[in-house]
């Protein structure tokens, strides 16, 4: 009788440890899923451009289908958050340049902004799209 109780205790402990290992595995190795909105460059109907809720205005997303930051739609905050080496001051200059001179035609246009030289452009060239 005593031997059965010992075996049951060992089985319960083993089951508890197995459950703990499964939970730890799921916490550590389950990928985090996030929602990414993809904007295509294809023209869309007015139905697909409808606001998400209420009286919100439609605005293009700052991330292109390739996952690159769109210089022509991103806010200064998004620019400074996403691009390495670009802080809030330079990001504000990028937005101001876009407002004064129109949309960027290529990443090369960034060299017209004070504070962005060839080295900085090379660092962010693969992270941005103009269009």
Chimera marker file (.cmm) of the C-alpha trace (Angstrom):
<marker_set name="trace">
<marker id="1" x="0.000" y="0.000" z="0.000" r="1" g="1" b="0" radius="0.5"/>
<marker id="2" x="2.750" y="2.408" z="0.946" r="1" g="1" b="0" radius="0.5"/>
<marker id="3" x="4.612" y="1.533" z="-2.243" r="1" g="1" b="0" radius="0.5"/>
<marker id="4" x="1.526" y="2.436" z="-4.348" r="1" g="1" b="0" radius="0.5"/>
<marker id="5" x="1.244" y="5.823" z="-2.647" r="1" g="1" b="0" radius="0.5"/>
<marker id="6" x="4.904" y="6.504" z="-3.408" r="1" g="1" b="0" radius="0.5"/>
<marker id="7" x="4.412" y="5.531" z="-7.051" r="1" g="1" b="0" radius="0.5"/>
<marker id="8" x="1.330" y="7.776" z="-7.342" r="1" g="1" b="0" radius="0.5"/>
<marker id="9" x="3.237" y="10.700" z="-5.806" r="1" g="1" b="0" radius="0.5"/>
<marker id="10" x="6.092" y="10.158" z="-8.273" r="1" g="1" b="0" radius="0.5"/>
<marker id="11" x="3.645" y="10.060" z="-11.190" r="1" g="1" b="0" radius="0.5"/>
<marker id="12" x="1.915" y="13.247" z="-9.999" r="1" g="1" b="0" radius="0.5"/>
<marker id="13" x="5.258" y="15.026" z="-9.646" r="1" g="1" b="0" radius="0.5"/>
<marker id="14" x="6.327" y="13.833" z="-13.101" r="1" g="1" b="0" radius="0.5"/>
<marker id="15" x="3.007" y="15.015" z="-14.589" r="1" g="1" b="0" radius="0.5"/>
<marker id="16" x="3.351" y="18.426" z="-12.918" r="1" g="1" b="0" radius="0.5"/>
<marker id="17" x="6.914" y="18.802" z="-14.222" r="1" g="1" b="0" radius="0.5"/>
<marker id="18" x="5.822" y="17.796" z="-17.721" r="1" g="1" b="0" radius="0.5"/>
<marker id="19" x="3.005" y="20.365" z="-17.653" r="1" g="1" b="0" radius="0.5"/>
<marker id="20" x="5.422" y="23.043" z="-16.470" r="1" g="1" b="0" radius="0.5"/>
<marker id="21" x="7.856" y="22.150" z="-19.265" r="1" g="1" b="0" radius="0.5"/>
<marker id="22" x="5.094" y="22.364" z="-21.899" r="1" g="1" b="0" radius="0.5"/>
<marker id="23" x="3.936" y="25.750" z="-20.608" r="1" g="1" b="0" radius="0.5"/>
<marker id="24" x="7.510" y="27.080" z="-20.516" r="1" g="1" b="0" radius="0.5"/>
<marker id="25" x="8.126" y="25.846" z="-24.067" r="1" g="1" b="0" radius="0.5"/>
<marker id="26" x="4.980" y="27.586" z="-25.339" r="1" g="1" b="0" radius="0.5"/>
<marker id="27" x="5.883" y="30.842" z="-23.611" r="1" g="1" b="0" radius="0.5"/>
<marker id="28" x="9.470" y="30.845" z="-24.815" r="1" g="1" b="0" radius="0.5"/>
<marker id="29" x="9.127" y="29.484" z="-28.336" r="1" g="1" b="0" radius="0.5"/>
<marker id="30" x="5.710" y="30.567" z="-29.593" r="1" g="1" b="0" radius="0.5"/>
<marker id="31" x="6.240" y="33.334" z="-32.161" r="1" g="1" b="0" radius="0.5"/>
<marker id="32" x="4.656" y="36.684" z="-31.478" r="1" g="1" b="0" radius="0.5"/>
<marker id="33" x="2.175" y="37.579" z="-34.196" r="1" g="1" b="0" radius="0.5"/>
<marker id="34" x="1.499" y="41.160" z="-35.167" r="1" g="1" b="0" radius="0.5"/>
<marker id="35" x="-0.825" y="42.674" z="-37.726" r="1" g="1" b="0" radius="0.5"/>
<marker id="36" x="0.886" y="44.373" z="-40.646" r="1" g="1" b="0" radius="0.5"/>
<marker id="37" x="-1.081" y="46.523" z="-43.056" r="1" g="1" b="0" radius="0.5"/>
<marker id="38" x="0.198" y="46.352" z="-46.612" r="1" g="1" b="0" radius="0.5"/>
<marker id="39" x="-0.463" y="49.156" z="-49.069" r="1" g="1" b="0" radius="0.5"/>
<marker id="40" x="-0.196" y="48.339" z="-52.727" r="1" g="1" b="0" radius="0.5"/>
<marker id="41" x="0.523" y="50.873" z="-55.421" r="1" g="1" b="0" radius="0.5"/>
<marker id="42" x="-2.378" y="49.615" z="-57.534" r="1" g="1" b="0" radius="0.5"/>
<marker id="43" x="-5.357" y="51.968" z="-57.904" r="1" g="1" b="0" radius="0.5"/>
<marker id="44" x="-8.232" y="51.021" z="-55.675" r="1" g="1" b="0" radius="0.5"/>
<marker id="45" x="-11.947" y="51.570" z="-55.709" r="1" g="1" b="0" radius="0.5"/>
<marker id="46" x="-13.622" y="53.968" z="-53.333" r="1" g="1" b="0" radius="0.5"/>
<marker id="47" x="-14.978" y="50.992" z="-51.374" r="1" g="1" b="0" radius="0.5"/>
<marker id="48" x="-11.491" y="49.835" z="-50.447" r="1" g="1" b="0" radius="0.5"/>
<marker id="49" x="-10.495" y="53.372" z="-49.507" r="1" g="1" b="0" radius="0.5"/>
<marker id="50" x="-13.341" y="53.730" z="-47.039" r="1" g="1" b="0" radius="0.5"/>
<marker id="51" x="-12.447" y="54.905" z="-43.539" r="1" g="1" b="0" radius="0.5"/>
<marker id="52" x="-12.103" y="52.194" z="-40.933" r="1" g="1" b="0" radius="0.5"/>
<marker id="53" x="-14.590" y="53.745" z="-38.547" r="1" g="1" b="0" radius="0.5"/>
<marker id="54" x="-16.699" y="56.825" z="-38.034" r="1" g="1" b="0" radius="0.5"/>
<marker id="55" x="-15.617" y="60.041" z="-39.685" r="1" g="1" b="0" radius="0.5"/>
<marker id="56" x="-11.923" y="59.203" z="-40.005" r="1" g="1" b="0" radius="0.5"/>
<marker id="57" x="-10.190" y="60.385" z="-43.165" r="1" g="1" b="0" radius="0.5"/>
<marker id="58" x="-8.393" y="57.861" z="-45.343" r="1" g="1" b="0" radius="0.5"/>
<marker id="59" x="-4.634" y="58.277" z="-45.318" r="1" g="1" b="0" radius="0.5"/>
<marker id="60" x="-2.070" y="56.087" z="-47.078" r="1" g="1" b="0" radius="0.5"/>
<marker id="61" x="-0.002" y="53.828" z="-44.894" r="1" g="1" b="0" radius="0.5"/>
<marker id="62" x="3.680" y="54.745" z="-44.408" r="1" g="1" b="0" radius="0.5"/>
<marker id="63" x="4.868" y="51.187" z="-45.123" r="1" g="1" b="0" radius="0.5"/>
<marker id="64" x="4.996" y="49.826" z="-48.670" r="1" g="1" b="0" radius="0.5"/>
<marker id="65" x="4.254" y="46.277" z="-49.774" r="1" g="1" b="0" radius="0.5"/>
<marker id="66" x="7.968" y="45.509" z="-49.496" r="1" g="1" b="0" radius="0.5"/>
<marker id="67" x="7.986" y="46.611" z="-45.846" r="1" g="1" b="0" radius="0.5"/>
<marker id="68" x="10.020" y="49.721" z="-46.619" r="1" g="1" b="0" radius="0.5"/>
<marker id="69" x="9.114" y="53.104" z="-45.156" r="1" g="1" b="0" radius="0.5"/>
<marker id="70" x="7.377" y="55.329" z="-47.718" r="1" g="1" b="0" radius="0.5"/>
<marker id="71" x="9.031" y="58.752" z="-47.574" r="1" g="1" b="0" radius="0.5"/>
<marker id="72" x="5.986" y="60.377" z="-49.182" r="1" g="1" b="0" radius="0.5"/>
<marker id="73" x="3.439" y="59.240" z="-46.593" r="1" g="1" b="0" radius="0.5"/>
<marker id="74" x="5.345" y="58.685" z="-43.321" r="1" g="1" b="0" radius="0.5"/>
<marker id="75" x="5.069" y="61.151" z="-40.476" r="1" g="1" b="0" radius="0.5"/>
<marker id="76" x="8.111" y="62.659" z="-38.790" r="1" g="1" b="0" radius="0.5"/>
<marker id="77" x="7.512" y="60.371" z="-35.798" r="1" g="1" b="0" radius="0.5"/>
<marker id="78" x="7.401" y="57.264" z="-37.995" r="1" g="1" b="0" radius="0.5"/>
<marker id="79" x="10.562" y="58.347" z="-39.816" r="1" g="1" b="0" radius="0.5"/>
<marker id="80" x="12.540" y="58.914" z="-36.630" r="1" g="1" b="0" radius="0.5"/>
<marker id="81" x="11.240" y="55.676" z="-35.096" r="1" g="1" b="0" radius="0.5"/>
<marker id="82" x="11.984" y="53.426" z="-38.083" r="1" g="1" b="0" radius="0.5"/>
<marker id="83" x="15.189" y="54.797" z="-39.623" r="1" g="1" b="0" radius="0.5"/>
<marker id="84" x="18.497" y="54.300" z="-37.872" r="1" g="1" b="0" radius="0.5"/>
<marker id="85" x="20.545" y="57.466" z="-37.583" r="1" g="1" b="0" radius="0.5"/>
<marker id="86" x="17.525" y="59.732" z="-38.156" r="1" g="1" b="0" radius="0.5"/>
<marker id="87" x="16.287" y="61.601" z="-35.118" r="1" g="1" b="0" radius="0.5"/>
<marker id="88" x="13.281" y="63.871" z="-34.654" r="1" g="1" b="0" radius="0.5"/>
<marker id="89" x="15.026" y="66.977" z="-36.034" r="1" g="1" b="0" radius="0.5"/>
<marker id="90" x="16.125" y="65.383" z="-39.318" r="1" g="1" b="0" radius="0.5"/>
<marker id="91" x="12.747" y="63.600" z="-39.597" r="1" g="1" b="0" radius="0.5"/>
<marker id="92" x="10.978" y="66.965" z="-39.303" r="1" g="1" b="0" radius="0.5"/>
<marker id="93" x="13.263" y="68.324" z="-42.046" r="1" g="1" b="0" radius="0.5"/>
<marker id="94" x="12.303" y="65.385" z="-44.297" r="1" g="1" b="0" radius="0.5"/>
<marker id="95" x="8.590" y="66.108" z="-43.844" r="1" g="1" b="0" radius="0.5"/>
<marker id="96" x="9.120" y="69.862" z="-44.327" r="1" g="1" b="0" radius="0.5"/>
<marker id="97" x="11.109" y="69.233" z="-47.526" r="1" g="1" b="0" radius="0.5"/>
<marker id="98" x="8.331" y="66.986" z="-48.823" r="1" g="1" b="0" radius="0.5"/>
<marker id="99" x="5.704" y="69.646" z="-48.064" r="1" g="1" b="0" radius="0.5"/>
<marker id="100" x="7.731" y="72.394" z="-49.780" r="1" g="1" b="0" radius="0.5"/>
<marker id="101" x="9.066" y="70.500" z="-52.805" r="1" g="1" b="0" radius="0.5"/>
<marker id="102" x="6.460" y="67.812" z="-53.393" r="1" g="1" b="0" radius="0.5"/>
<marker id="103" x="6.850" y="64.056" z="-53.182" r="1" g="1" b="0" radius="0.5"/>
<marker id="104" x="10.225" y="62.371" z="-53.194" r="1" g="1" b="0" radius="0.5"/>
<marker id="105" x="11.095" y="60.747" z="-56.523" r="1" g="1" b="0" radius="0.5"/>
<marker id="106" x="13.905" y="58.608" z="-55.117" r="1" g="1" b="0" radius="0.5"/>
<marker id="107" x="15.926" y="58.051" z="-51.966" r="1" g="1" b="0" radius="0.5"/>
<marker id="108" x="18.650" y="60.200" z="-53.557" r="1" g="1" b="0" radius="0.5"/>
<marker id="109" x="16.424" y="63.263" z="-52.938" r="1" g="1" b="0" radius="0.5"/>
<marker id="110" x="17.225" y="62.886" z="-49.234" r="1" g="1" b="0" radius="0.5"/>
<marker id="111" x="20.706" y="64.316" z="-49.903" r="1" g="1" b="0" radius="0.5"/>
<marker id="112" x="18.998" y="67.711" z="-50.403" r="1" g="1" b="0" radius="0.5"/>
<marker id="113" x="18.110" y="67.773" z="-46.715" r="1" g="1" b="0" radius="0.5"/>
<marker id="114" x="20.629" y="69.371" z="-44.342" r="1" g="1" b="0" radius="0.5"/>
<marker id="115" x="22.043" y="66.712" z="-42.038" r="1" g="1" b="0" radius="0.5"/>
<marker id="116" x="21.757" y="63.838" z="-44.505" r="1" g="1" b="0" radius="0.5"/>
<marker id="117" x="24.953" y="63.041" z="-46.318" r="1" g="1" b="0" radius="0.5"/>
<marker id="118" x="26.143" y="60.126" z="-48.386" r="1" g="1" b="0" radius="0.5"/>
<marker id="119" x="26.958" y="57.960" z="-45.330" r="1" g="1" b="0" radius="0.5"/>
<marker id="120" x="23.546" y="58.444" z="-43.755" r="1" g="1" b="0" radius="0.5"/>
<marker id="121" x="21.836" y="57.835" z="-47.082" r="1" g="1" b="0" radius="0.5"/>
<marker id="122" x="23.743" y="54.580" z="-47.531" r="1" g="1" b="0" radius="0.5"/>
<marker id="123" x="22.625" y="53.408" z="-44.077" r="1" g="1" b="0" radius="0.5"/>
<marker id="124" x="18.921" y="53.988" z="-44.774" r="1" g="1" b="0" radius="0.5"/>
<marker id="125" x="18.685" y="53.509" z="-48.555" r="1" g="1" b="0" radius="0.5"/>
<marker id="126" x="17.448" y="49.908" z="-48.246" r="1" g="1" b="0" radius="0.5"/>
<marker id="127" x="14.876" y="50.849" z="-45.607" r="1" g="1" b="0" radius="0.5"/>
<marker id="128" x="12.994" y="53.493" z="-47.619" r="1" g="1" b="0" radius="0.5"/>
<marker id="129" x="10.945" y="53.847" z="-50.773" r="1" g="1" b="0" radius="0.5"/>
<marker id="130" x="9.821" y="57.007" z="-52.558" r="1" g="1" b="0" radius="0.5"/>
<marker id="131" x="6.502" y="56.402" z="-54.154" r="1" g="1" b="0" radius="0.5"/>
<link id1="1" id2="2" r="1" g="1" b="0" radius="0.2"/>
<link id1="2" id2="3" r="1" g="1" b="0" radius="0.2"/>
<link id1="3" id2="4" r="1" g="1" b="0" radius="0.2"/>
<link id1="4" id2="5" r="1" g="1" b="0" radius="0.2"/>
<link id1="5" id2="6" r="1" g="1" b="0" radius="0.2"/>
<link id1="6" id2="7" r="1" g="1" b="0" radius="0.2"/>
<link id1="7" id2="8" r="1" g="1" b="0" radius="0.2"/>
<link id1="8" id2="9" r="1" g="1" b="0" radius="0.2"/>
<link id1="9" id2="10" r="1" g="1" b="0" radius="0.2"/>
<link id1="10" id2="11" r="1" g="1" b="0" radius="0.2"/>
<link id1="11" id2="12" r="1" g="1" b="0" radius="0.2"/>
<link id1="12" id2="13" r="1" g="1" b="0" radius="0.2"/>
<link id1="13" id2="14" r="1" g="1" b="0" radius="0.2"/>
<link id1="14" id2="15" r="1" g="1" b="0" radius="0.2"/>
<link id1="15" id2="16" r="1" g="1" b="0" radius="0.2"/>
<link id1="16" id2="17" r="1" g="1" b="0" radius="0.2"/>
<link id1="17" id2="18" r="1" g="1" b="0" radius="0.2"/>
<link id1="18" id2="19" r="1" g="1" b="0" radius="0.2"/>
<link id1="19" id2="20" r="1" g="1" b="0" radius="0.2"/>
<link id1="20" id2="21" r="1" g="1" b="0" radius="0.2"/>
<link id1="21" id2="22" r="1" g="1" b="0" radius="0.2"/>
<link id1="22" id2="23" r="1" g="1" b="0" radius="0.2"/>
<link id1="23" id2="24" r="1" g="1" b="0" radius="0.2"/>
<link id1="24" id2="25" r="1" g="1" b="0" radius="0.2"/>
<link id1="25" id2="26" r="1" g="1" b="0" radius="0.2"/>
<link id1="26" id2="27" r="1" g="1" b="0" radius="0.2"/>
<link id1="27" id2="28" r="1" g="1" b="0" radius="0.2"/>
<link id1="28" id2="29" r="1" g="1" b="0" radius="0.2"/>
<link id1="29" id2="30" r="1" g="1" b="0" radius="0.2"/>
<link id1="30" id2="31" r="1" g="1" b="0" radius="0.2"/>
<link id1="31" id2="32" r="1" g="1" b="0" radius="0.2"/>
<link id1="32" id2="33" r="1" g="1" b="0" radius="0.2"/>
<link id1="33" id2="34" r="1" g="1" b="0" radius="0.2"/>
<link id1="34" id2="35" r="1" g="1" b="0" radius="0.2"/>
<link id1="35" id2="36" r="1" g="1" b="0" radius="0.2"/>
<link id1="36" id2="37" r="1" g="1" b="0" radius="0.2"/>
<link id1="37" id2="38" r="1" g="1" b="0" radius="0.2"/>
<link id1="38" id2="39" r="1" g="1" b="0" radius="0.2"/>
<link id1="39" id2="40" r="1" g="1" b="0" radius="0.2"/>
<link id1="40" id2="41" r="1" g="1" b="0" radius="0.2"/>
<link id1="41" id2="42" r="1" g="1" b="0" radius="0.2"/>
<link id1="42" id2="43" r="1" g="1" b="0" radius="0.2"/>
<link id1="43" id2="44" r="1" g="1" b="0" radius="0.2"/>
<link id1="44" id2="45" r="1" g="1" b="0" radius="0.2"/>
<link id1="45" id2="46" r="1" g="1" b="0" radius="0.2"/>
<link id1="46" id2="47" r="1" g="1" b="0" radius="0.2"/>
<link id1="47" id2="48" r="1" g="1" b="0" radius="0.2"/>
<link id1="48" id2="49" r="1" g="1" b="0" radius="0.2"/>
<link id1="49" id2="50" r="1" g="1" b="0" radius="0.2"/>
<link id1="50" id2="51" r="1" g="1" b="0" radius="0.2"/>
<link id1="51" id2="52" r="1" g="1" b="0" radius="0.2"/>
<link id1="52" id2="53" r="1" g="1" b="0" radius="0.2"/>
<link id1="53" id2="54" r="1" g="1" b="0" radius="0.2"/>
<link id1="54" id2="55" r="1" g="1" b="0" radius="0.2"/>
<link id1="55" id2="56" r="1" g="1" b="0" radius="0.2"/>
<link id1="56" id2="57" r="1" g="1" b="0" radius="0.2"/>
<link id1="57" id2="58" r="1" g="1" b="0" radius="0.2"/>
<link id1="58" id2="59" r="1" g="1" b="0" radius="0.2"/>
<link id1="59" id2="60" r="1" g="1" b="0" radius="0.2"/>
<link id1="60" id2="61" r="1" g="1" b="0" radius="0.2"/>
<link id1="61" id2="62" r="1" g="1" b="0" radius="0.2"/>
<link id1="62" id2="63" r="1" g="1" b="0" radius="0.2"/>
<link id1="63" id2="64" r="1" g="1" b="0" radius="0.2"/>
<link id1="64" id2="65" r="1" g="1" b="0" radius="0.2"/>
<link id1="65" id2="66" r="1" g="1" b="0" radius="0.2"/>
<link id1="66" id2="67" r="1" g="1" b="0" radius="0.2"/>
<link id1="67" id2="68" r="1" g="1" b="0" radius="0.2"/>
<link id1="68" id2="69" r="1" g="1" b="0" radius="0.2"/>
<link id1="69" id2="70" r="1" g="1" b="0" radius="0.2"/>
<link id1="70" id2="71" r="1" g="1" b="0" radius="0.2"/>
<link id1="71" id2="72" r="1" g="1" b="0" radius="0.2"/>
<link id1="72" id2="73" r="1" g="1" b="0" radius="0.2"/>
<link id1="73" id2="74" r="1" g="1" b="0" radius="0.2"/>
<link id1="74" id2="75" r="1" g="1" b="0" radius="0.2"/>
<link id1="75" id2="76" r="1" g="1" b="0" radius="0.2"/>
<link id1="76" id2="77" r="1" g="1" b="0" radius="0.2"/>
<link id1="77" id2="78" r="1" g="1" b="0" radius="0.2"/>
<link id1="78" id2="79" r="1" g="1" b="0" radius="0.2"/>
<link id1="79" id2="80" r="1" g="1" b="0" radius="0.2"/>
<link id1="80" id2="81" r="1" g="1" b="0" radius="0.2"/>
<link id1="81" id2="82" r="1" g="1" b="0" radius="0.2"/>
<link id1="82" id2="83" r="1" g="1" b="0" radius="0.2"/>
<link id1="83" id2="84" r="1" g="1" b="0" radius="0.2"/>
<link id1="84" id2="85" r="1" g="1" b="0" radius="0.2"/>
<link id1="85" id2="86" r="1" g="1" b="0" radius="0.2"/>
<link id1="86" id2="87" r="1" g="1" b="0" radius="0.2"/>
<link id1="87" id2="88" r="1" g="1" b="0" radius="0.2"/>
<link id1="88" id2="89" r="1" g="1" b="0" radius="0.2"/>
<link id1="89" id2="90" r="1" g="1" b="0" radius="0.2"/>
<link id1="90" id2="91" r="1" g="1" b="0" radius="0.2"/>
<link id1="91" id2="92" r="1" g="1" b="0" radius="0.2"/>
<link id1="92" id2="93" r="1" g="1" b="0" radius="0.2"/>
<link id1="93" id2="94" r="1" g="1" b="0" radius="0.2"/>
<link id1="94" id2="95" r="1" g="1" b="0" radius="0.2"/>
<link id1="95" id2="96" r="1" g="1" b="0" radius="0.2"/>
<link id1="96" id2="97" r="1" g="1" b="0" radius="0.2"/>
<link id1="97" id2="98" r="1" g="1" b="0" radius="0.2"/>
<link id1="98" id2="99" r="1" g="1" b="0" radius="0.2"/>
<link id1="99" id2="100" r="1" g="1" b="0" radius="0.2"/>
<link id1="100" id2="101" r="1" g="1" b="0" radius="0.2"/>
<link id1="101" id2="102" r="1" g="1" b="0" radius="0.2"/>
<link id1="102" id2="103" r="1" g="1" b="0" radius="0.2"/>
<link id1="103" id2="104" r="1" g="1" b="0" radius="0.2"/>
<link id1="104" id2="105" r="1" g="1" b="0" radius="0.2"/>
<link id1="105" id2="106" r="1" g="1" b="0" radius="0.2"/>
<link id1="106" id2="107" r="1" g="1" b="0" radius="0.2"/>
<link id1="107" id2="108" r="1" g="1" b="0" radius="0.2"/>
<link id1="108" id2="109" r="1" g="1" b="0" radius="0.2"/>
<link id1="109" id2="110" r="1" g="1" b="0" radius="0.2"/>
<link id1="110" id2="111" r="1" g="1" b="0" radius="0.2"/>
<link id1="111" id2="112" r="1" g="1" b="0" radius="0.2"/>
<link id1="112" id2="113" r="1" g="1" b="0" radius="0.2"/>
<link id1="113" id2="114" r="1" g="1" b="0" radius="0.2"/>
<link id1="114" id2="115" r="1" g="1" b="0" radius="0.2"/>
<link id1="115" id2="116" r="1" g="1" b="0" radius="0.2"/>
<link id1="116" id2="117" r="1" g="1" b="0" radius="0.2"/>
<link id1="117" id2="118" r="1" g="1" b="0" radius="0.2"/>
<link id1="118" id2="119" r="1" g="1" b="0" radius="0.2"/>
<link id1="119" id2="120" r="1" g="1" b="0" radius="0.2"/>
<link id1="120" id2="121" r="1" g="1" b="0" radius="0.2"/>
<link id1="121" id2="122" r="1" g="1" b="0" radius="0.2"/>
<link id1="122" id2="123" r="1" g="1" b="0" radius="0.2"/>
<link id1="123" id2="124" r="1" g="1" b="0" radius="0.2"/>
<link id1="124" id2="125" r="1" g="1" b="0" radius="0.2"/>
<link id1="125" id2="126" r="1" g="1" b="0" radius="0.2"/>
<link id1="126" id2="127" r="1" g="1" b="0" radius="0.2"/>
<link id1="127" id2="128" r="1" g="1" b="0" radius="0.2"/>
<link id1="128" id2="129" r="1" g="1" b="0" radius="0.2"/>
<link id1="129" id2="130" r="1" g="1" b="0" radius="0.2"/>
<link id1="130" id2="131" r="1" g="1" b="0" radius="0.2"/>
</marker_set>
